[in-house]
Amino acid sequence: MANHYTSQNPAPRLPPEVLIQVFKHLQPEWILYTLPLDLLAVSLVCREWQAVTESLFGRMFDNLFARCRYDIHEFEKLLRFFRISRECGLDYCHRITRITICTSQFSKQKKSGGWTHNQKAENLFVHLFSICPNLQRVEIDAIDVYHKRRFKDLQRFYTRILPFCTKVTDFVLENDIDHPEKVYTHLFLAGLANTLHSIRLYEAKHTTAILRTLSSCRHIRSFESRYCDDRLATAIPSWPNLRTFRVAQSPSLSFSSKNLDSVIVQLATSCPRLTNLELSAGAAGCRSRPVVRNHLPSNAALCLLAFRCRRLKTVRLHQNPKLTDAFLRVLALTAPRLRVLELEECQALTGEDVVPAWPCLTSLGLRGCYGVGMAFVEKLIAACPKLREITAPFEPYSEAFQAMTERLRKLGFVAVDKRQLEWRRKIDDDVEEQEEEEMIEVGGDGGEAVDDGLVLGWLRKIKEEAGTNLNNISEWEEDEDRNGMESEEEEEEEEIDEESDHPEDFLF
């Protein structure tokens, strides 16, 4: 005889602990590659199940569509679940802040052979954009788009989704695209220009159309790319609020310029709020081609940037044989807020006669800087009370390396890897919790720290060596006061995630 359950005679319920163990089996084995349809389905059964699944969602909605292997039918199911959640007052689609568009989803194989545009997929994506009011980031994985007719299809798609991107602040274009304007990316980017704060172009070339569009994005705070040439200098003056400039040159790319001096000079003169500078000739540990290393900026240009941009907190310069101690000396005088200093495989550095003055420094990387002696490392440790991470400059098992390991142990550092290249020490809580502003005091224009004549000498050297257009050198000296200090309110607004490496977002 069947049991009849009522409000007075409720059905027995499994405890939440048991439900969690059951629902764990509904999670995809690898969340990045599968839509969590089963977990979403059970969350819509009742309030109790929904409360249990909340603990399993985690960051599932952060990037639900990144690198997913799903078909159109699964996409339709997902949108149906979003509609039901809205009817239940849950509004799962309101949690989505990032959408990744893989252009291969718009390809459909014809029965007669070949490929054509998948109009149904386009319509589903447009509907998705229309129901996500809190969208902040759009990523385009531009692959498998080579036919001219499909370029027009993409243009129409971008036009359809633009009205739903009024809150988008971050834009990412993945994969190597020689001519991004062919897929109308520049038109979509132009439509986002008024709200964008962050742009990542990966290996997209800096074509005329792209540069014109970048110049229209006047609120940019972060620019990242694996390709950069001197033409980017034309867009940088439009970014006065830029905080992060990150470029890791891909060894597989060719370049149209001798070096990046003009880009660095424009950063120095146009971006006084710059806090993060990261330049390398390739991925970490990658032995790049000489042509890529030569493409990196000169020591003179980097000295100018260190002199002008006095809010630097992170400096990462990898595989630049042009970098000398002059850069360190300028940085010691003008960057009291520096927290991270990584100078890997910069073999012209020695550290001699450099007096470090970075009271906020927490991380020092000198891997491959074989000219740096232990004396400089000891000076840094003594002058930087917050320093807790060091990457050794010497080759393992050399005499200098053995002496360094013994000295670091005496100074309270402990090796964290088998090769003893990375060292760490615990900082006292009272030192760690000290406010940064109590330890540093930045003067107006820093005129007492560095002789203006020295700066003009650097400018002339850049002009002679790189052919940079610096005809009005005197004007640079005149506006130094204007770019010096800002109010405390403006400094509070500058606090952004400049120290976040976000490796899941940007991998070199």
Secondary structure, 3 states (H helix, E strand, C coil): CCCCCCCCCCCCCCCHHHHHHHHHHHCCCCCCCCCCHHHHHHHCCCHHHHHHHHHHHCCCCCCCCCCCCCCHHHHHHHHHHHHHHHHCCCCHHHHCCEEEEEHHHHEEECCCCCEEECHHHHHHHHHHHHCCCCCCEEEEECCCCCCHHHHHHHHHHHHHHHHHCCCCCEEEEECCCCCHHHHCHHHHHHHCCCCCCEEECCCCCCCHHHHHHHHHCCCCCEEEECCCCHHHHHCHHHCCCCCEEEEECCCCCCCCCCCCHHHHHHHHHHCCCCCEEEEECCCCCCCCCHHHHHCCCCHHHHHHHHHHCCCCCEEEECCCCCCCHHHHHHHHHHCCCCCEEECCCCCCCCCCCCCCCCCCCCEEECCCCCCCCHHHHHHHHHHCCCCCEEECCCCCCCHHHHHHHHHHHHCCCEECCCCCCEEECCCCHHHHCCCHHHHCCCCCCCCCCCCHHHHHHHHHHHHHHHCCCCCCHHHHHHCCCCCCCCCHHHHHHCCCCCCCCCCCCCCC
